[in-house]
């Protein structure tokens, strides 16, 4: 294979090597060779070819030391970009967001303390620690700013309280450059024990990290509002994420026809471009990917390369701690909790056993053998996936039991109904096919409803359903044998008119444990015949005299969790937990229910303190690609054009004179009173940069007026815009270019093209313009004056120009023009690569 030298400062071009064709394709751009690593020189295949753009010229990517350039991905020491010589589209860029965002803090080498107090700062030592509060080991070099006298930066890191670090002045800092990346989760600052000059002790600071030792990112910021006391220790914890524009990006790319992967990582710091290498599927992530994620991406890429689609979806799980009101009875009462039975608070005064776990107070279950309880509702987000409740528990003596269980609700209104009942589905006596209760209590607005007629299923001989509602636990109601299996074991009330319950209570029969309900449904009916279950519950504790009250939230019970179960514990406090409990779909409220039972006597029941909850919410991460991994887009070569974030280009209302009328949308200009030969014109608000090598397309819809418009549709310079402020002149002065309705093109006040298609009332003008090259293509009503895939109709003179405006002119009375820039509003499609004007930056 031979290569024709075009310019040693620029590049080479080789077309079909098999045919020996070494024609120079473009002396100003690049040379194309096939993939030598695979020994394929038979043809130029854009999915397998490398293209190097001007390696030593302006805008080129071949730096003298490519490892020091942040602008591109390097493979084997050489940067590559995609290039399609048919369209002059050279590069595939990724523009990561330059807006600050929360990014996960990853292990890095550089960590530091930065003083923000505004004066000299000092301390004995700072320790960078792991999640367990252990100082992170490993070799490091000392970092820091100027320090006072012999109180060096190293002194602040040596772990010796007898030495001190003192900054020379304000903005002092000290830190470590670890030999290997470290993830700091906690830190510890130890103030000097010296009681003099305490105003030099730390009062405000930032803990920062860096990928490169140059750009620092804040992980924690503290303002004590005071100076640390002599010998004081401050311990801080770092979050999982930090707000920053800096991120470490990982790239996975696939060359489908060879099915080989390329992986690279790069630290992004600011608006530099990430340039994809010579592959036609690319995935960019702004964090370190796990092995499973990396494999999922590769699998999706392979599937897409073979014609099938695979979704790529990752999930981030974040844990939050919803507020539990009065979690340890520190208000001295049961504020925040809805109480049933003798549930109360107790003071952990000196000499008492066990004494409060924290603070002064704690909860206890009551002073009778009956069960007591308390509950509190916490809200959870729609994306919440699990909840975990922890607490400290103790007891007065053996046999006292306590537990926390959970219920999950979706908030809806409790219905109004005339009939309500407890429909028993299981009981404690497997030898008897029926059930018995001592009391059922229905409440509305948290007050017992004493009215209503007791009703029930078939009763055992000698029992009355009224005994279930007489507020006397010594009497009881029992259903007949066969009612459990027959579905007729129930007790309820006919209230005569519809009522809305706020809660209900259930107490098992006295004297023996047999036949007490262990599972049941709360049901309602409008006619006493057709019943609907509102909530279901289970409770295996319905033994001698035990009773539990159930408050109804305004919602639907979606499920429940029994917690770790009723348990006794003496001899101090014991931490208990529900562990992580999965939430049913649509849960928006979690009810925390404390249960306490006394075995005998009338002393205190189970004790509870320090109740807390944590909720995990799982959401798709920003790295997810719902709908399948998509090919990147290169005009004329690969993929389909992504949707543009388009906004119509507007005309600048400040330039509108009295003879013109600009419509409310600011895109249509009409000569309503300017008369003939009205030379004023109006430019757009936005501009096109001459550094932008993109072909932009727009259309201009003509309104009323003449058959051939006398005025111009212009591409105008900054000087022309400045001049129209004070003097009326056509938009073809000062190197501006205008397409006229009579078929002419004028530039810099000279007619340079004639004999083109004319346009006027009702016609649509087409304009395609590359502000970098100055090339202009024009057409009318779908027919181009010159095919945009070839030579331009005309050119602007780009020398000395920084930007161009688009201008409309209604030169004669009733001439109207409407600027069409949004893709959805365009009527025609130019051949080759282009971007609608509304998609311009």
N, C-alpha and C positions, 0 to 999 in steps of 0.2 A: 504494500500500500504506500502511495506517495502522498505528500501533502504540499500544496502550493502555498508558499509564503506570501501572505497578504501584507502584513506589516508586523514586524517583530514587537512593536509596542501594542499591537491589538490582538489579532487572532488569525486562525486559519479556517477554511471551509472545505469540506470534502463531501460531495454528494455521492451518488451510487458507486462505491469503490469497486464493486464487481465488474462494472463496465469501464473502469478506469477513468471515470469522469471526475476531474479535480477542479471543476469550474468554480471560480470565486462566486459565492452566492451573495454575500453582502460584506463589503470591505469594512463597513463601520460597525459590524456586530459581532460575529462569532464564527467558530467552525464547529462542525458536527462530526463526530466519529461514533462508530458503534461501540458496543461494550467489549473492550479488549479482554476483560477478565474471563469472558466466556468464549473467547476465540471466534466470535461471530463477526466477520467483516463482509458478509454477503449483501447486506442492504442496510438502509437506515430505517430503524423502527423506533418511532418516538416513544414507545413504552419501554425500550431497552437502551436508548441512546443517552450519552452524556452530552451536554452542551455547556461550554464555558463562555461566559460573557466577558468582554474586554478585561482581561485579568490585570492589566497594569494601567488602564486608562481610567478617566473619571467615571465614577459609577460602577466600576468593576468590583469583583468580589475577591480577586486573588491578592490578598495582602502579603507583604513581605514575611510577616509572621502570622499565619492564619489562626494560630491558637489564641491570639490576643484580640481577635475581632469578635465582638458579641453579636454580630449581625447575621451570622449564618451557621448552619450546621456543617461540620467538617467530617468528611469520611476519608480515611487514609490520607489526611493532610491536605486534601484538595476540595474546595467548595464546588458543588454542582447545583445547577438549577435547570428546570425544564424550559425548553425553547421550541416554539413552533414556527419554522421559517415561513410558513404560509400566511401567518397572521401577524408576525412580529411580536407575538406574546411570549415574553422571555421567562417570566418568573411566576412561581406560585408562592404567595406570601401568606403568613398568618399574622394578624395584628391583635395580640392579646390586649385586653382592656387596660387602659392606663388610669382608670378610676380606682381609688383605694377600695379594697374589699377585704373581708375577713378570709385569711388563708391559714391553713393548718401550720402550726409551728413544727418544723422538722429539725432533726439533728444538724447543727452547724458547728463550725470551728470557733466562731468569735462570739464572746459574751462579755458584757461590761455593766458596771454601775456608772451612771451619769448624774452628776449633781445639778439640781435645778433651783437651789436655794438662793442663788444670787450673790454668794460670797464664799469665803474659804470654807472648806468642808474637811472633815476628818473622821476616822474610826479606827478601831483596832484591827478588825478583820471582816471580810465578806466571804461567804461560802456559797458556791454554786452546787445545788443538791439535786438528787433524783427524786422520784415521787415518794420515796420512803423517808426523805429528809436526810439521806446519807450524802456526804460530800462526794462529788463525782471524781473518781480517780483518773489518772492519765497524765502523760507529759503535756506541758504547755509552755508557751513563752508569755512573758508579762507584757501587757498593754497598758497604756495610760498617758495622761497629759502631763503638764508641768507640775512638779511637786515642790513643797517647801523644805529647804535645807536638806537634812539627811533623812527626812520622813518619806521614803521612796514608795513608788507604786508597789514594789515587791513586798513591802511591809504589810500592805493591806490584804495580801493573799497568802501569807505564810502560816496562818493559824496560830500565831504567837501573840497572846494578849499583851505581852510586855512591849511589843513594837507597835508603831502607829504609821498610818498613811495620812498625810495632810496635803491637800491641794494648794497650789501656789495662789490661786484666786478663784473667781467664779468659773462655773462650767467645768469643774474638775472631773476627771473620770479615771477609772482603773478597771482592768478586766483581764481576760485570758484568751489567748489564741491556742486552742487545744490542737494537739497533733492529729487527732481524729475527731470527726463530728460528734457532738454531744447534745443530748436533749435535756435541758434544764427544766425542771418542774417546780422546784422550790429554791428559796435562797434565805440566808441568815446574815444579818448585820449585827455586829457586836460593837457597841459604843465604848470609848475609852473610859476607864474608871476615874480618870483625873477630873476633879471637881472644878478646876479653873477653866476659863475660856469655853464654857459650855455652849455659848452661842455659835461656836464652830462645829458643834455636833450636827449630824444629819437631821434635816427637817423635811426636805422634799427631794425626790429623785426619780429616775427612770431606770428600769432594768431593760437593756437592749440587746439585740443579737444582730448578726450580719452574715451574709453569704460570702462577702469579699473583704471585710475589714474596712470598707470605705463607706458604704451606705448602711445606716443603722436603722433598725425597726424596733419600735417600742413594744415590749411584751407586758410590762407592768409600769404603772405610774402612781406614785404615792405622794401625798401632801399631808403630813401629820398635823400641821397647824401649830407646831411647837418643836422645840429642840429635844432630841433624845437625851434622857437622863444619864448621868455617869453610870457605866456598867450595864445599861439597858440593852436588851436583845430584841431585835425585830425579826420576825419570821414571816416571809411572804410566800404566796403560791402564785404560779404563773398559769394563765388560761391555756386552752388548747389551740386558740387561734389568735392572730394579731391582724390589725387593720394596716394594710400595706399595698403598695403597687409592685412590690418585689415578690417574685415567686420562682420556684424551680420547676421548669417545664420538662416533661418527658414526651418523647415522640416515638411512635411505632409506625413504620411504613411498610407497605407490601408491594412488591412488583409481581402482579398476578400471573403473568405468563411464565414466570420462573418460580413462583411460589417461594421466594426467599424474603425474609424479614430484615429490616434495618431498625435498630433502636439507638436512640441518643437522648441525652439529657442536657439541659442548659439552664443557667440562671438568667432570668429576665429582670432587667432593672430599668424601667422606663419604656419609651415608645419604640425601641428597636424592633426590627422585623425578624421574625423567625421564618427562615426560608426552608421549605421542604426539599429533600433531595429527590433523586430521579425515580420516584415511585408514584403510582397513581391511586393509592389508597393511603391516607395519612390520618392518624389519630393523635391529637395533642391534648395532654392533661397537665393541669397546673399544680400537680402534687406528685409525690412518689407513689407509684402504683404497686399494689400487692401482686404476688405471683398469680393468684386466681383471677384478678382483674386483667392482668396482662394476657393470660391465656384466653380469657373470654374475648378480649379484643382481637387477638389473633384468629380465634375461631370464627368470629364474625367476619373478619376480612377474608378469610379463606372461603367462607360460605358465599360471600358476595362475589368473589372472583369466579366462583363456579356457577353463579346464576341464582343463588338462593339468598334470602335475607334473614338476618339474625339480629334481634334487638340487643343493644348493649345498654344495660341499666345497672348502675351502682347505687347503693344506698348509704347515706350517712345517718348514724344514730347519735342523737344528742340527748343527754340526761339533764333534766331540770328538777328543781326542788320546789314544788308548789307549796304555798304557805298553808300551814296547819295552825289555826287560831288556838292560842292558849294550849300549846302542846304538852306542857308540864304543870298545869294548874297554877302558874305563877301569878295569875290574877287573884288567887285565893278563893276562887269559886269555879263554877263550871261554865264560864263564859265561852261561847263558841260551840258548845256541845248541847245536844238534845238528850235529856236524861230520862231514864225509866227506872223505877224502883228506887232503892236507897243509894244510888250512885252519888258520891260527894267528894270533897277534897280533905286532905289531912296535912297538918303542918309537921315538917320534919325537925321539930325542936330538939335541942341537945338532950341526949339520953334516950330518945326514942329509937326503936328498932323497926325498920332498917334506917330511918332517916332519908331525906330526899336524895335522889340520885344526883340532881343538880338543882340549884336554887333552894327555895324554902318549902315549897308545897309539892304534893303529888296527889294523884287520884286514888280512891279506894272504892270497892264495890258496894258497900252498904253494911247495915247492922242487923240484917235478918237472914234467915235461911233461904228466902226467895232470891232468885237471880235478879241481878240489876245490870243495866247497860247504859251506854251513851254512844251517840254517833255524831259524825260531822261529815259534810259533803265537800269534796274538792273538785274543781273544774279541771278538765284535761282538754288538750287540743284535739282536733280531728285527726291529726297525724300520730297521736300517741299510740304506742304499740304495747307497752307493759307498764306495770306499776309495782313498786316494792315499798312496804311499810315496815319500819323498824321501831322498836320501843324497848324500854327497860321494864322488867316485871319482877315483883317479889310478892310474898304472902305472909299473912300473920302466923299461920301454922299449917301443918300438913293437912291435906284434904281441901284446902281452899284452892280454887281453880280460876284461871283467867285465860283470855284469848283475845285476839283481834281478827275479825273476819271482814271480808269485803263484798260489796255488791256493786254492780255496774249498771248504769242507767243511760238511756237516751231520753232527753227531756221532751215530754209531751204532756198534755193536760190529763189529769186523772178524770175519768168520765163521770158524769152524773148518771145515777141509776136508781131505780126504786128498790131492787132486790140485790142484796150482797150476801155472800156465804163463804165459809171455809170448807173446801171440798178436800177431804182427807184421802190421800193415795197410798199411805203406808202407816203402820202403827207398830208399837214396840212388842206386841204379843203375837208371835207367829202361830200360836195355837188357837187364837180366836179371830174370826173373820169379821171384825167390827172395830169400833174405836170409841173412846170416851174422853170428855174434857170436863174441867172444873169451871172455867170461865172463858168467854170470848167477849172482847170489848171493841166496839166500833167507834171511831172518833171522827169528827168533822171540825175543822179549824182548831184541832188539838184539844177538843172538848168531847167527852163521851156523849154519844147519842143515846139517851135513855128511852126515847120513844121507839115505836115499831113493834111488830108482831113477830115473836120467835117462830121460825120454821125449821124443818129438818127432813132428813131421809127417815126411813123406817126405824123406830126406836125399840130398844130392848124393853121387855115388859117391866112396868113400874117406873120408867124414867120419862122425864118431860123435857122438851127442848127449852122451855123457859128457864130451867135450872142452869143453862149455859150462859144466861144473861142476867142473873140476879145479884151480881156482885157479892156472891157468897161462895168461897172456895170449898166450903164443907159440903155443898151440894154438887151434883154432877149430872151430865147428860150423856147417854150411851146409845149408840146405834145397834140395831139387831145384827145377829149373825148373818153372814153372807152379804152384808152391805159393802164391805171393802171390795171383794171380788166382783160384786154386782154393780159397782159404781154409784152407790146411793148412800155412802157414809159422809154426811155433811150436816152442818149447822149454820143457820143464817137468820136474816131478818127481812121482813117486808115492811119498808118504812112508809108505805102509803103514797109517797111522792118521791121524786128523784132527789138523791143526796150525793154529795161528793165527799169521799173519805179522805182524811189526812193521815190516818194510821189505824192500826188495829193491834190488839193484844191477844195472846193465847196462853192459857195456863193448863197444864196437864192435871189429870185427876189426882186426888189426894190419897195417901195411905198405901198405895201400891203403884208400881211402875207399869203394870200391864195396860195395854190398849191405848196408851197415850200416843197422839199423833207424832210421827217422825218425818213425814213429808206431806205437803198439801198445796193446794192452789187457792188463791183469793180470786173469786169469780163474781161477776155482776150480770144482771139481766134486766130487761125492760118489762118482761111479761111473766117471769118466774118459770118459764119453760125452756127457752133457749139461753144458754149461759156462755159467757166469754171469760177466759182467764186473763186477769190483769197482771198478776205476779205469782211466782211460785217460790217456795222455800222449803228447806229441810232443816231439821234440828233434832238430833238424837238425844238431847239433854232433857226431854220432857219427862223427868222422873218426879219423885215425890214433891208435889207442890211447885215445881219449877214453872216459871212463866217468863215469856219474852214479848216485848212490845216492838212492833214493826211500823216505822213511820214511812208513809208513802211520799216519795218525791213526786213532783209533777212530771212524771215520765214513765217510760217502759223499762221494766227490769230485763236486762239483756243476759244476765248471768250472775254468778256469785262464786266466791272462793272461801272455803272454810278456814283459811289460815292454818297455822301449825296445830291448832286444836287446843281444847281446854287442858291445862296442865298446872300442876302445883310446883312451887319452888320456894324454899326457905333458905335463910342463911345469906342474905344480901341480894343485890340486884343481878339479874341475868338478862343479857340482851337477847331478844327474840325477833324474828322477822317472818314476813309472809313469803320471802324470796320473790324473785321476779315472776309476776303473774301476767299472762297474756290478756290483753283487753279484747273483749268482743268487738266486732266491727260496729261503728257508729256510736261508741261510748263517748259521752261528753261529761259525765259525772261519775265519780267514784265515791262510794259511801264507806267510811271507816267506822266500823262498829266494834266498840269495846264491850266484852262480856265478862261478868264476874259471878262466881257461885261460892256460896258459903256452905261448908259441909255440915256444921252444927254450931249451936250456940248463937250468940248475938254480937260477937266481936267483929272487927273489920274483916273484909274479904280480901280478894287479890288487890295488889297495889300496881299502879302504872305511872310511868314518868317518861319524859323525853321522847314523845311520839313524833316521828318524822316520816315523810313520804318522798319518794323520788319517782319521776315519770320519764320513761324513755320514748322519744318521738323519732320515728324513722321516716326520712324523706329521700326522694331521689336526689342524688348529688348533681352538681352542675356538670359533672363529667358524663352523665347519662346521655345516651343517644336514642330516645324513644323512636320507634318506627324503623330501626335498623341503621347500621353504619352506612353513611352515604359517601360516594366518591367526592373528592374535592373538585372544584370547577376551574377549568382553564378554557377560556373562550376559543372555540374552533377546534378544540383538541380533546377535552375530557370532561365528562359529567354534564350536568345541566345547571344553568345559571340559578344561583340562590335568589330568593326574594329580596328585593332591594328595600331599604328603609328610605322611602321616597317622600319628599315634600315638594309640592309645586313651586317652581321658581316664580317669584313675584316681581312685578314692576314697582319701581321706587316712586311712591306717591308724592314725594317731595319735589319731583321734577315735572309734575303735571301742571300745564298752563291752562289758562281760562278757556282756550279753544278746544281742549281735549276733555273727555270724560273717561275716568277709570272706574270700572265696575267694582262691586263690593269684594269680589274674589281677588282683585289686583292682578288679573292676568289678561284682561281685555281692555284695549284702548281704542277709542272712537273719536274722530274729528266731528264734533257736534256743532261747533260754532266758529271754528278757526278759518273757514272759507278755503279758497284755493291757494296752493303754493304755501301752505303753513309749514314752516321748516322745523319747528320744535319737535323733539322726540323724547322718549322716556327710556332710560336704561333699567336693567334688572337690579335687584338688591344684591344678589350674589354674583360672584365672579368665577371664572375658570383660570387656573394657574398655568402659566406657560411651562412649568416643570412637570405637568401632568400629561404623560404620554398615553392618553386614552381618547378614543373616538366617541364623542358625545353627540346624541341625536335628539332633535326636537322638530316639532311641526308648528306652523303658524296658520290658523284658520282665518280666512278673510271674511269680513262681514258684508255690509252693503257697499254702495258707492259705484265707482267706475268699473268697466269691464277689464281694463288694464290699469293697475294702480301706478300712480306717478311716484309714490314714495318708496322708501327702502326698508328692508329688514336687515339690521346691521349686526356686525361683530365689531365692537368698538373698544378703543384703548382708553386708558385712564386719562390721558391728556384730552381726548375728545369729550369725555364726561365732565372734566373740569371746565372745559370751554363752554359747554351748553348751559352752564349755570347763568351766564351773562349774555350770551349771544346766540341767536337762532341760526343754525347752519345744518345742512344735511349730515346724517351719521356716516359719512365716508371721508372725513377729514382726519388728519394726524394719524396716518397708517391704519385707519379703520377701513373695514370692507363692508359693502352693502349689496344685496341682491334686489334689483328693481323690478317692478311689475311689467316693464316693457321688454324684459329679456336681457337686460344689461347687468354686469357686475362692475362696480366702481370701487377703487381703492386709492386712498390718499388723494381724492378729488380728481382721479384719472379713470376714464372708461377703459378697462383692461379686457373685458369679454363682452361680446355682443351676439345676438342671434339665438339666445336661449329661449326656452318656453316662456310665454307670457302668463301672468296670473292677475286676477282681479276678484270681483265680488263672487263669493261662494266657493272659491278655490282654496286648496290647501298646499302651502309651500313646505317642502322637506329640506332640512339642513343637517349636515353631518360635518363635524369639525373636530380636528385634533389640535388642541391649543399648544402642544409642544412642537409639532412639525409645521403648524400653520396651514395644513391641508384643509380645503373646504370642498364638500360635494353638495350640490343642490339639485332639486327636482320639483315637479309639480304633479299633484294628483296621482301619485304612484309611479310616475315615469321619471327616471333620473336623467339629468343632463349629461352626466358622466357616471359610468358604473362605479360604485364605491369600492369594488374589488380591484379596480385599476387606478389610472391616473386621476388626480383631483381635478375638479372643475376650475379651481383657482387656489391661490394661496394668500394668506396674510403675510406681512413682513414682521416676523417675531423678534427681530433684533431690537434689543433695548426694552422690550415689553415684559412686564411681570404678570399682568392679568388682562383678561378680556371680559367685557360685559356683553350681554345680548340686548339689542335695542329694537323697539317698534316705533313706527312713524305713520300717523294718519295724515298724509300731506294734503289731501283734498277733502272737501266737505263730504261727510258720510262714510269716508273710508274707515273701516274698522279691522282690527287685527287682534287675534287671541293666541297667546303663547301656550302651546301644549307641551308639557315636559314630563308628565307622569306616564309610566309604561302602559297602564290600563287604558289611558285616553288616546294613545297613539293609534293611528289608522294603518300605517304602513310599516314594514320591517326592512331595514337596510340589509344588504348581503354582508357577510363577514362579521367580525367582532365589533360590538358597540355597547355603549351604556346610555340608557335614557338620561336626558339632562337632569332630571330630578334626582338621579342617583349619584350626581357629582358631589364630592365633599365640600 
